[in-house]
Amino acid sequence: MNSNERVRTVMRGGVPDRPPLFDLLRNDEAIEFYAGEKLTWENRDTIVYKAIGAALDATKQFIRLPEAPRVERTTDGRKITHQRWTYWEEPMMFAEVNDAAKYLRSVLDNPDDFMGDPPAYVREAERDYHQKESAIGDIALFLEMDTTEGFHSFYSFMGVEMFAYLIADYPDLIGAYLDLGVDRALRRISALTNCDKLPGVFYGVDLAFNSGPLFSPAFLRRVLFPRMEIVIDAYHQKGLPVLYHSDGNLWLIMDDLVALGIDALNPIEANAGMDPGELRARFPNLVLVGGIDCSQLLPFGSPAEVAAAVRRAVRAAGPGYIVGSSTELHSDIPLANVQAMIETAREWRY
């Protein structure tokens, strides 16, 4: 099988020739090794894509390139800090909850501004997808664009503390805002034209710490999950399997997530208690993606320990398992350990 065939086989419940590899490659040494060239500012647009195509069977559409450290400001004044392989954005600073509610009302009073032009948005996203697909070669690229209900981006923008105040004081406003996000997502999903060529869609909503959910399961069941189900169903109507992503310990809400119709789970954060074998025992039809710890094992373990972890995960979770790190192959991971993970998966045969 080639990479695309291998990934599509797993996502649709079949048995591949070997476990596929899905990851986010953000490691200078590994990029240079798999591309066979030195990574520079001038060639980064091609070298990163070349390395991903040589190392992996699948990744997601948002492929990050190395950046020079810098700080920039959004149009509303928030600071965005960029480092080589990552960035973080300040939440909007509201003096009090009434100011945050006023902002929400301004969005709801101007829904056309929020909605934008869904077909135009999708045309640009598909153009970006095809450019990246061409650059990385014959591997599976999961569609990733802003076609969710907007929960994660909303609480990140507000900050979790202010979001909690809004939940308590203005629940109807939050519901109306998320409904607007669902409407926009449905219009964008409806405008997709290349679904038959996609291995699936990457749907990210971070919902958990290492110790458990960020929000109470009761709240998520009342406010978020019914809206997620609408969006997931829309993807399924387009024939797209859904690869759901959330860091952290999800055990308290795993039954809910599977009931929503997710087809696959990523990144299976091992150090948060998410074990591929336990997940397979409870959810025999769920595709599992990730599970090789990138906080301790990959940066500090030995290649033999990494290889052993891959073999354990494949035995416990295969063949509906896609090997990958528990978030990303970051630059603190030695090349030998990246190679150990990749080569162990490549050598396995079902």
Phi, psi and omega in degrees: 000148168271177186301314181299314180298318182298312182291315180297324178299313180294316184296339180252018171087011180266182180250119179276176176289326178208169178293130174288168178240123174240132176195174172249115187266106182225056187222112187303313184295318180291322178299315180294322179295310186282335175277337182074020181214157176289136178274123179231170176297327184285327185253005187301328181298332181257324186291318180299314180296319180299317181294318179300315180296329181277332188264327194241168171259341184200152171206184179254166188298323181283092180262115184277139174252153179297143181231156172284140177303134180196165175235133176228168180242141174283172180296336178264011171094358181283148183270134172243121181256123180254134168243184189304313185240009183208172173206159174219145189242131177294144172288164175291132183263104175261139182294323180206170187297329179296327178292320177296320177295322177298319177299315180300317180298324180295325176292314182292333178282347180230063186297330181295325177295318178294318185291321184064213180244093184306314179299321179294320177301315182292321178302317180292319179296319179290325176298315178298318180300311184293325176297315180289321178302318178294324184285327184269349177086205191275062171233167184277126179247116180280129177302133175218108173213175186281079178231039174253182178285349175090009184297310183296313180296328181290311181289333175291319180294318182281334192085141187298322182295311179295323177300321179296321177295320178296320178303317183286320190261332186223055182299326181293325178295317179298315179300317180294322179295315180294325176297322176295321177296321177297316180300316179296318179300316181296321178293322179289318178298320179300329183277354180297139183241350188244026188299325183293344182261001187259143175284340181159182181240139177269117186241102184256122172218097181290125187231004189214149163275181172295335184266348181151188185299146174293328183235158182296141176305324180298317178296315180298321179293329182277320192255317188264308191300319177299327179283321174301319182299322178298316182291316179299319178298323178295320175299315181297323177296335175273002180080019184256119170295149184250118173265104184271136182239127165206131171291171169089185182270111187255008190303323183293340181237011182297318178300321179295314182298317179293322178295334177292339179107012178300144181264335184211155181236136178216147006257006179058074187284102187301317182287354173260008177093009180268100185259128181302321180295317178295319178297318180296321180297321182276329186229079189296338183258000182277128174287132182249131188229113178118220172093351179265110192302126180252008177264328180233307186298304185294317179284331189240347179280179177266161175303323179295322178292321177296313180300319179296321179295321178296314180298319178298316182294319180294317179298320185282327191242347183287164000273001177273044186228135176244119184291140175184168177287169181276008166196297182200159174272087186273173190283355174274358180269125179298147179305320182300327180281326172299314179298320181298317179296312184292313184290326178296318177295320182292331182278343184287142175230136176274000000 
